Amino acid sequence: MIGFVYKDFGFVHNDQIISGLVSTFPVILDTVLKYWIFRYLNRVSPSLVVIFIQ
């Protein structure tokens, strides 16, 4: 799927770049998702964050 998007933007097929995107995209997505969850939990109840961390 990343290869198709990569091709749609007119970039030349490069396995190293695609494998780099495949390995870093889930990490970035996971980090952003956890940040948003903790931010939401802090607004709802700060004690939930303490319970969730432990």
Biopython code that builds the backbone (N, CA, C, O; Angstrom):
import numpy as np
from Bio.PDB.StructureBuilder import StructureBuilder

atoms = [
    (1, "MET", "N", (0.824, -1.186, 0.000)),
    (1, "MET", "CA", (0.000, 0.000, 0.000)),
    (1, "MET", "C", (0.877, 1.262, 0.000)),
    (1, "MET", "O", (0.590, 2.225, -0.711)),
    (2, "ILE", "N", (1.931, 1.244, 0.792)),
    (2, "ILE", "CA", (2.839, 2.395, 0.811)),
    (2, "ILE", "C", (3.508, 2.560, -0.545)),
    (2, "ILE", "O", (3.766, 3.679, -0.987)),
    (3, "GLY", "N", (3.786, 1.439, -1.201)),
    (3, "GLY", "CA", (4.385, 1.495, -2.532)),
    (3, "GLY", "C", (3.488, 2.195, -3.537)),
    (3, "GLY", "O", (3.967, 2.951, -4.382)),
    (4, "PHE", "N", (2.174, 1.944, -3.448)),
    (4, "PHE", "CA", (1.232, 2.595, -4.358)),
    (4, "PHE", "C", (1.153, 4.097, -4.097)),
    (4, "PHE", "O", (1.120, 4.891, -5.038)),
    (5, "VAL", "N", (1.123, 4.484, -2.838)),
    (5, "VAL", "CA", (1.099, 5.908, -2.497)),
    (5, "VAL", "C", (2.396, 6.565, -2.937)),
    (5, "VAL", "O", (2.397, 7.674, -3.472)),
    (6, "TYR", "N", (3.490, 5.874, -2.707)),
    (6, "TYR", "CA", (4.804, 6.362, -3.113)),
    (6, "TYR", "C", (4.844, 6.586, -4.620)),
    (6, "TYR", "O", (5.383, 7.585, -5.095)),
    (7, "LYS", "N", (4.267, 5.646, -5.366)),
    (7, "LYS", "CA", (4.254, 5.743, -6.826)),
    (7, "LYS", "C", (3.321, 6.861, -7.298)),
    (7, "LYS", "O", (3.614, 7.529, -8.290)),
    (8, "ASP", "N", (2.197, 7.070, -6.596)),
    (8, "ASP", "CA", (1.253, 8.124, -6.975)),
    (8, "ASP", "C", (1.877, 9.514, -6.884)),
    (8, "ASP", "O", (1.514, 10.406, -7.651)),
    (9, "PHE", "N", (2.805, 9.702, -5.960)),
    (9, "PHE", "CA", (3.472, 10.994, -5.834)),
    (9, "PHE", "C", (4.613, 11.153, -6.827)),
    (9, "PHE", "O", (5.249, 12.205, -6.877)),
    (10, "GLY", "N", (4.875, 10.121, -7.614)),
    (10, "GLY", "CA", (5.869, 10.216, -8.670)),
    (10, "GLY", "C", (7.282, 9.885, -8.256)),
    (10, "GLY", "O", (8.224, 10.200, -8.982)),
    (11, "PHE", "N", (7.456, 9.253, -7.099)),
    (11, "PHE", "CA", (8.791, 8.868, -6.659)),
    (11, "PHE", "C", (9.192, 7.546, -7.287)),
    (11, "PHE", "O", (8.342, 6.714, -7.604)),
    (12, "VAL", "N", (10.477, 7.361, -7.462)),
    (12, "VAL", "CA", (11.012, 6.122, -8.016)),
    (12, "VAL", "C", (10.972, 5.051, -6.931)),
    (12, "VAL", "O", (11.224, 5.336, -5.760)),
    (13, "HIS", "N", (10.654, 3.817, -7.325)),
    (13, "HIS", "CA", (10.571, 2.712, -6.371)),
    (13, "HIS", "C", (11.939, 2.458, -5.743)),
    (13, "HIS", "O", (12.923, 2.218, -6.442)),
    (14, "ASN", "N", (11.981, 2.515, -4.425)),
    (14, "ASN", "CA", (13.219, 2.297, -3.689)),
    (14, "ASN", "C", (12.881, 1.474, -2.447)),
    (14, "ASN", "O", (12.171, 1.946, -1.558)),
    (15, "ASP", "N", (13.393, 0.239, -2.388)),
    (15, "ASP", "CA", (13.058, -0.664, -1.288)),
    (15, "ASP", "C", (13.547, -0.155, 0.061)),
    (15, "ASP", "O", (12.885, -0.388, 1.073)),
    (16, "GLN", "N", (14.670, 0.524, 0.108)),
    (16, "GLN", "CA", (15.193, 1.019, 1.383)),
    (16, "GLN", "C", (14.295, 2.096, 1.976)),
    (16, "GLN", "O", (14.040, 2.108, 3.181)),
    (17, "ILE", "N", (13.823, 2.990, 1.133)),
    (17, "ILE", "CA", (12.943, 4.051, 1.623)),
    (17, "ILE", "C", (11.610, 3.469, 2.070)),
    (17, "ILE", "O", (11.080, 3.860, 3.110)),
    (18, "ILE", "N", (11.068, 2.544, 1.298)),
    (18, "ILE", "CA", (9.794, 1.924, 1.659)),
    (18, "ILE", "C", (9.926, 1.143, 2.958)),
    (18, "ILE", "O", (9.039, 1.224, 3.808)),
    (19, "SER", "N", (11.000, 0.393, 3.137)),
    (19, "SER", "CA", (11.174, -0.350, 4.384)),
    (19, "SER", "C", (11.389, 0.603, 5.558)),
    (19, "SER", "O", (10.976, 0.302, 6.678)),
    (20, "GLY", "N", (12.017, 1.727, 5.321)),
    (20, "GLY", "CA", (12.165, 2.728, 6.374)),
    (20, "GLY", "C", (10.827, 3.315, 6.789)),
    (20, "GLY", "O", (10.573, 3.510, 7.977)),
    (21, "LEU", "N", (9.970, 3.597, 5.813)),
    (21, "LEU", "CA", (8.636, 4.101, 6.126)),
    (21, "LEU", "C", (7.800, 3.058, 6.851)),
    (21, "LEU", "O", (7.069, 3.381, 7.787)),
    (22, "VAL", "N", (7.909, 1.809, 6.418)),
    (22, "VAL", "CA", (7.148, 0.730, 7.041)),
    (22, "VAL", "C", (7.575, 0.543, 8.492)),
    (22, "VAL", "O", (6.743, 0.227, 9.342)),
    (23, "SER", "N", (8.839, 0.732, 8.783)),
    (23, "SER", "CA", (9.311, 0.517, 10.154)),
    (23, "SER", "C", (9.094, 1.726, 11.059)),
    (23, "SER", "O", (8.961, 1.550, 12.270)),
    (24, "THR", "N", (9.054, 2.940, 10.526)),
    (24, "THR", "CA", (8.905, 4.116, 11.377)),
    (24, "THR", "C", (7.467, 4.599, 11.511)),
    (24, "THR", "O", (7.118, 5.183, 12.537)),
    (25, "PHE", "N", (6.631, 4.376, 10.519)),
    (25, "PHE", "CA", (5.252, 4.873, 10.574)),
    (25, "PHE", "C", (4.465, 4.301, 11.752)),
    (25, "PHE", "O", (3.799, 5.069, 12.445)),
    (26, "PRO", "N", (4.507, 2.981, 12.017)),
    (26, "PRO", "CA", (3.757, 2.469, 13.173)),
    (26, "PRO", "C", (4.254, 3.028, 14.511)),
    (26, "PRO", "O", (3.459, 3.219, 15.431)),
    (27, "VAL", "N", (5.542, 3.288, 14.625)),
    (27, "VAL", "CA", (6.090, 3.838, 15.869)),
    (27, "VAL", "C", (5.571, 5.254, 16.083)),
    (27, "VAL", "O", (5.162, 5.608, 17.188)),
    (28, "ILE", "N", (5.587, 6.053, 15.040)),
    (28, "ILE", "CA", (5.091, 7.425, 15.139)),
    (28, "ILE", "C", (3.598, 7.429, 15.440)),
    (28, "ILE", "O", (3.138, 8.203, 16.279)),
    (29, "LEU", "N", (2.841, 6.576, 14.765)),
    (29, "LEU", "CA", (1.401, 6.483, 14.993)),
    (29, "LEU", "C", (1.102, 6.061, 16.425)),
    (29, "LEU", "O", (0.209, 6.625, 17.057)),
    (30, "ASP", "N", (1.826, 5.086, 16.945)),
    (30, "ASP", "CA", (1.632, 4.617, 18.316)),
    (30, "ASP", "C", (1.950, 5.716, 19.324)),
    (30, "ASP", "O", (1.229, 5.879, 20.309)),
    (31, "THR", "N", (3.012, 6.464, 19.091)),
    (31, "THR", "CA", (3.393, 7.546, 19.993)),
    (31, "THR", "C", (2.326, 8.628, 20.037)),
    (31, "THR", "O", (1.961, 9.098, 21.115)),
    (32, "VAL", "N", (1.827, 9.021, 18.884)),
    (32, "VAL", "CA", (0.796, 10.056, 18.826)),
    (32, "VAL", "C", (-0.483, 9.573, 19.494)),
    (32, "VAL", "O", (-1.115, 10.328, 20.233)),
    (33, "LEU", "N", (-0.870, 8.338, 19.248)),
    (33, "LEU", "CA", (-2.084, 7.785, 19.843)),
    (33, "LEU", "C", (-1.981, 7.744, 21.367)),
    (33, "LEU", "O", (-2.927, 8.126, 22.056)),
    (34, "LYS", "N", (-0.858, 7.290, 21.900)),
    (34, "LYS", "CA", (-0.683, 7.248, 23.360)),
    (34, "LYS", "C", (-0.668, 8.649, 23.960)),
    (34, "LYS", "O", (-1.194, 8.856, 25.053)),
    (35, "TYR", "N", (-0.079, 9.598, 23.270)),
    (35, "TYR", "CA", (-0.072, 10.977, 23.753)),
    (35, "TYR", "C", (-1.494, 11.508, 23.863)),
    (35, "TYR", "O", (-1.859, 12.119, 24.867)),
    (36, "TRP", "N", (-2.301, 11.274, 22.819)),
    (36, "TRP", "CA", (-3.684, 11.743, 22.846)),
    (36, "TRP", "C", (-4.494, 11.053, 23.936)),
    (36, "TRP", "O", (-5.328, 11.693, 24.576)),
    (37, "ILE", "N", (-4.265, 9.756, 24.160)),
    (37, "ILE", "CA", (-4.985, 9.030, 25.211)),
    (37, "ILE", "C", (-4.645, 9.610, 26.582)),
    (37, "ILE", "O", (-5.549, 9.884, 27.371)),
    (38, "PHE", "N", (-3.362, 9.800, 26.879)),
    (38, "PHE", "CA", (-2.978, 10.344, 28.177)),
    (38, "PHE", "C", (-3.472, 11.776, 28.357)),
    (38, "PHE", "O", (-3.839, 12.180, 29.460)),
    (39, "ARG", "N", (-3.478, 12.522, 27.290)),
    (39, "ARG", "CA", (-3.990, 13.887, 27.389)),
    (39, "ARG", "C", (-5.479, 13.889, 27.695)),
    (39, "ARG", "O", (-5.943, 14.684, 28.511)),
    (40, "TYR", "N", (-6.229, 13.008, 27.049)),
    (40, "TYR", "CA", (-7.664, 12.890, 27.301)),
    (40, "TYR", "C", (-7.922, 12.404, 28.724)),
    (40, "TYR", "O", (-8.810, 12.922, 29.403)),
    (41, "LEU", "N", (-7.148, 11.404, 29.187)),
    (41, "LEU", "CA", (-7.338, 10.892, 30.542)),
    (41, "LEU", "C", (-7.025, 11.953, 31.591)),
    (41, "LEU", "O", (-7.678, 11.998, 32.633)),
    (42, "ASN", "N", (-6.051, 12.797, 31.335)),
    (42, "ASN", "CA", (-5.748, 13.881, 32.275)),
    (42, "ASN", "C", (-6.907, 14.853, 32.402)),
    (42, "ASN", "O", (-7.153, 15.389, 33.483)),
    (43, "ARG", "N", (-7.612, 15.084, 31.322)),
    (43, "ARG", "CA", (-8.767, 15.979, 31.374)),
    (43, "ARG", "C", (-9.924, 15.333, 32.116)),
    (43, "ARG", "O", (-10.609, 15.993, 32.897)),
    (44, "VAL", "N", (-10.145, 14.046, 31.877)),
    (44, "VAL", "CA", (-11.270, 13.354, 32.498)),
    (44, "VAL", "C", (-11.019, 13.168, 33.989)),
    (44, "VAL", "O", (-11.826, 13.588, 34.819)),
    (45, "SER", "N", (-9.908, 12.545, 34.322)),
    (45, "SER", "CA", (-9.586, 12.283, 35.721)),
    (45, "SER", "C", (-8.091, 11.994, 35.845)),
    (45, "SER", "O", (-7.609, 11.000, 35.303)),
    (46, "PRO", "N", (-7.364, 12.840, 36.542)),
    (46, "PRO", "CA", (-5.920, 12.605, 36.702)),
    (46, "PRO", "C", (-5.592, 11.293, 37.413)),
    (46, "PRO", "O", (-4.525, 10.721, 37.193)),
    (47, "SER", "N", (-6.495, 10.818, 38.257)),
    (47, "SER", "CA", (-6.228, 9.553, 38.952)),
    (47, "SER", "C", (-6.247, 8.372, 37.992)),
    (47, "SER", "O", (-5.599, 7.360, 38.258)),
    (48, "LEU", "N", (-6.974, 8.475, 36.884)),
    (48, "LEU", "CA", (-6.979, 7.401, 35.883)),
    (48, "LEU", "C", (-5.606, 7.227, 35.255)),
    (48, "LEU", "O", (-5.206, 6.108, 34.934)),
    (49, "VAL", "N", (-4.889, 8.314, 35.082)),
    (49, "VAL", "CA", (-3.550, 8.239, 34.492)),
    (49, "VAL", "C", (-2.617, 7.468, 35.415)),
    (49, "VAL", "O", (-1.820, 6.652, 34.953)),
    (50, "VAL", "N", (-2.712, 7.722, 36.707)),
    (50, "VAL", "CA", (-1.865, 7.019, 37.672)),
    (50, "VAL", "C", (-2.180, 5.530, 37.658)),
    (50, "VAL", "O", (-1.267, 4.704, 37.688)),
    (51, "ILE", "N", (-3.458, 5.182, 37.611)),
    (51, "ILE", "CA", (-3.856, 3.771, 37.560)),
    (51, "ILE", "C", (-3.396, 3.141, 36.256)),
    (51, "ILE", "O", (-2.910, 2.010, 36.252)),
    (52, "PHE", "N", (-3.542, 3.857, 35.153)),
    (52, "PHE", "CA", (-3.179, 3.313, 33.844)),
    (52, "PHE", "C", (-1.675, 3.091, 33.724)),
    (52, "PHE", "O", (-1.248, 2.116, 33.106)),
    (53, "ILE", "N", (-0.867, 3.972, 34.301)),
    (53, "ILE", "CA", (0.594, 3.841, 34.225)),
    (53, "ILE", "C", (1.060, 2.632, 35.016)),
    (53, "ILE", "O", (1.956, 1.914, 34.571)),
    (54, "GLN", "N", (0.469, 2.392, 36.184)),
    (54, "GLN", "CA", (0.891, 1.266, 37.013)),
    (54, "GLN", "C", (0.362, 0.018, 36.408)),
    (54, "GLN", "O", (0.591, -1.069, 36.937)),
]
sb = StructureBuilder()
sb.init_structure("model")
sb.init_model(0)
sb.init_chain("A")
sb.init_seg("    ")
for serial, (resi, resn, name, xyz) in enumerate(atoms, 1):
    if name == "N":
        sb.init_residue(resn, " ", resi, " ")
    sb.init_atom(name, np.array(xyz, "f"), 0.0, 1.0, " ", f" {name:<3s}", serial, name[0])
structure = sb.get_structure()
